């Protein structure tokens, strides 16, 4: 299963993570607290968040490359909706697997 990570520099990481989890929690399986979150899009796709004082860490795992690219885009688009005051245009994903 392909896995990728990204670090997004922001001092509002916890705020954005919680907003994303609440947003997706209306229709997806979501679990979160003040520093970590997990969104299960379906059996083959999930995103894990970790909020630090200076970054929002993202890790996505999917079944294939197409899903990975699509899910990365989905997460960044939604993040930018909530972070419109500091848009993240160049999120750099690193492949782990």
C-alpha angles and dihedrals in degrees: 000000000000116000129188136178136202135184116212114195111226139129089218097062097126092047093051094043092052092047091051093047093048091047094052092037090077091072109007138058106269134172124181147150133179095296109021137041140176130199119191107201092181140320092296103037133060139155124207121199130199119187120205127175089263108025145034108222116206128192123182127190122187141164097250146003096266092054090046094055092043093049093047089054093046093052093048093046091051093043090054091052090060095036097048091140091060107026116200104217100160107046105167115211120203119204115231098175 
